[in-house]
Amino acid sequence: MSHATAENSMEILSRRYSRSLLPLAMAAREIGINLRTAHNQISKGVFPVPTILQARRRYVHVEDLAGYIDQLRRTGGAVKK
């Protein structure tokens, strides 16, 4: 798809949350998984979006989340590892 798709996802997330870092709970909700599942995937090293640990809490960069969502759109929900 075009570059416009990435911009749209980024714009949507930026407007929705007005910040560059999202708590893991919000990121998990955006990609349709339970927070516990997200934590389990992080422990196994298979969570699909890079996370950062800050003050003992996990966060996701909005840009990374938007990129992952766009990848899901391009592949119809199937993402190769």
N, C-alpha and C positions, 0 to 999 in steps of 0.2 A: 504494500500500500504506500501511499504518499507520505511525505514528511508531515503533512498537515494533521495526520492522525496522532502522531506523537505530541504535537503542539496542543491538540484538543484535549488529550488525556491530561497533560501537564496543566493546562489552563483550568480544566474542570477541578482537578485536585487542589490546585492553588486557591481557587475561589472558595471551594468547599471548606478548606481547613486554614487558610491564611497563615501558613507556616512552612518551613522547609523540612522540619523533622516531624514525623508522626509517631506517636506511641505505637508499639507493636499491636495492641488491641485494635486500633483504628485501621492499620494496614491489613491485618488479618480479615477484618470485616469487609474491606474493599475487595479482597480477592476471594471472599466467600468461604473462609475456613474459620473454625473455632479457635479461640486464643490458646487453649490447651494443645490443640493440634499444632499450632504454630510453634509453641515452645518445644514440643516433641520433635518437630522437624528440625529446629535449630540445634537441638541436642544431637541429632543424627547427622547434622551437616547437610540437610537436604532442603532447607527452607529456600524458596525460589528467589528471594530478594535479599541482598546484603543488609545486615543489621549492624547497629553500633550499640555499645553498652556505655551508658552515661549515667552517673549517679545510681548505679545498680539497677537501671531500667533499660529495656531494649527499645530502640527507635529505628525507623526506616526513613531514608531520604525520600522525599516526594518524587524527585527525578527518577530514582531507581524503581519506585513503585509504578510510576507512569510508564516507564519503559517495559516493565514486566506485563502490565495490562495491555499495552500495545502489541507485545509479542503474542499474548493470548489471542487477541483479535485477529492478528495476521495468520495464525496457525489454527484457528477455530477451536482454541482451548487446549491443544496439545503442544507442549513445550518439550523440546529435546534437551537432554542434559549434556 
